Amino acid sequence: MEDQQKIHLFEQTPIPKAVANLAIPTVMSSLVMVLYNLADTYFVGMCNDPIQNAAVTLAAPVLLAFNAVNNLFGVGSSSMMSRALGRKDYETVYKSSAFGFYCALFCGILFSFLCGIFHTPLLHLLGTEEDTIHATWDYMRWTVICGAAPAILNVVMAYLVRSEGASLHASIGTMSGCFLNMILDPIFILPWGLNMGAAGAGLATFLSNCVACLYFFVLLFLKRGKTYVCIHPGKFSLQKNIVLGVCTVGIPASIQNLLNVTGMTILNNFTSAFGPDAVAAMGITQKINMVPMQVAMGVSQGIMPLISYNYSSRNYKRMKKSIFFAGRIMIGFLVCVSVLYFINAGSLVRLFMNNETIISYGTRFLRGFCLGLPFLCMDFLAVGVFQAVGMGKEALFFAIMRKIVLEIPALYLLNHFFPLYGLAYAQFVAEFVLSVLAVIVLGKLFHRLSNDKKPT
């Protein structure tokens, strides 16, 4: 019965309802993750110490680097699983999920080990100065050295569960950790609690990720025999078709996130030259800007199983209708958010730190960031489609265009001509160009599918 419900969702449920069933839980999960990131910034900001706030910002690229592993084995395995479900190839589904799980676990442990060994050069690479290095390391000790494996595993398992259409369960698992994080933050961070500052935020994050992992383990145990997600060691396989199927999609998605880390590191290094107040303001505005970005990302990732399944089962008409419906919703939402952010930039920054210098910086940063929001939805949607149908080369092309060709050069040029404030407009430059490319490439894909009897 449960299998029939999953098939009905992918094949027969009306498009708006199917997209809502898959995307809404994913968006909610993404928003809650942003909220707990904002909670870190909010409660650390209540310490009224720009150095503590700067520490959280400077460590952000390392935490973002987790997404390289998440995307390699989460996006790669889930895309492989959904496409195999569309072909009714269940053995490949089992082996793909086991491969993604155990590779993610190994990489999480390796990540912690390497960051612990090379933490001194890593901290300098992140742009820490003498006044911020100790606070940044205190935060990273919990989030990275202790917390890499649970942070990676809980996201990868959410992808695996979502691949068979169980978006609600995936989101509950992710959100359980996020809600716990928001409860623990004030207790660990603020003077009336443990007064740990940024280190307290890191400890809260570590414990929360452990709880999220526990949820998924319990879920898979209770649903054994009723789920296609398999983490039994016996199903782990290095078969060529499994490794290539996962990596064809996962590696470009992973490279995309590594480039995001590079871009954020460069941005933070430029900003750190203007002092802790500028770094704190940049961190606050980046996290405010993450709210609509994660909504767009949640929709594009949420509908990936629907796209993958219908692509593999050759129901191209349903696949295209799903993409167009999601695109219309995303564009309308992001235009509204962009206008609201531009008008209320100062008030939003003030919510996190009532410091006039930081508010002044943050207002101008947020107004620059929000201009790119209406365009990034086409970029995100296109990359989500590429990942869903196994078009790894196109996904990699967009990742290289976004960071290496467009955004990183724009950071250097804009900072040169408009010191500090120009940095916030690099994203707009990149997303405007990529939105045009997305329309062109998706148009070619739809034209090819309309002429093909079989997917290639």
Disulfide bonds with the S-S distance in Angstrom:
none
